[in-house]
Each structure stands twice: as structure tokens, then as C-alpha cells.
Amino acid sequence: MDKGTLDAIGLHPDGPLKRSMYWDSISGLVASGGLLVITSCNSTKDELIQQVEAFNQRSGASPESDTAVDIEASRDPHPFQYVDHVRSYPTFTFGGSVGSRVATVAFLRN
């Protein structure tokens, strides 16, 4: 369960690099068949799914590496698969717009 770690990483000046490191680490921590559930206040459901798809593509692109995380990722070119998301959160109105920026998305570790 990630509730805020990915959000905090995204605020770092080296956000894209740090997010890449995050996904490399998470892929080694979540067991095969396990679920990764991310709750974010900075990313939408679609943005989280895009990050996972980008990681899946990147992890399958370089099958030769010398780190344990990369070796594990190279065995499974698509480590994470979208499962479901929380369908509704309370909304708020601000400046005439109604919305919610909270997203909770679950991914299966293949």
C-alpha cells in the first residue's frame, strides 16, 4: 500500500528520475500475485495507469543488467497489471468547478 510516497517523490526536483527508481524498487518488493494499491492526491487514475504502462515498457526494453531489481524485471517484461480503482470519492466545489483529485488504484504483480 502506497499512500503518499509516490506523491512525495513526484515533488522532488528530479521527479522523473526518482519515479523511475520508485518503480524499480516496488517491482522487487511486491511478490508475484501480490497487489500494489496506490492512493494519490497528485495523480489521477489514468496518470497512475500511464506510469505503470511506462514502467512495464521500460522494464521489458533492457533485458541485460547487473542489478537484482533489473534482473527480476527482465524476467517479466510486464510486471504490473491494472486491476481496479476506487470509483468515487467525495467531491468539492472550488471556483465553480467540481472535482476530486484523490485516486486509489490497484495493480497486480504478475
C-alpha positions, 0 to 999 in steps of 0.5 A: 500500500502506497499512500503518499510516497509516490506523491512525495517523490513526484515533488522532488526536483528530479521527479522523473528520475526518482519515479523511475527508481520508485518503480524499480524498487516496488517491482522487487518488493511486491511478490508475484500475485501480490497487489500494489494499491496506490492512493494519490492526491497528485495523480489521477487514475489514468496518470497512475495507469500511464506510469505503470504502462511506462514502467512495464515498457521500460522494464521489458526494453533492457533485458541485460543488467547487473542489478537484482531489481533489473534482473527480476524485471527482465524476467517479466517484461510486464510486471504490473497489471491494472486491476481496479480503482476506487470509483468515487470519492467525495467531491468539492466545489472550488471556483465553480468547478467540481472535482476530486483529485484523490485516486486509489488504484490497484495493480497486480504483480504478475 
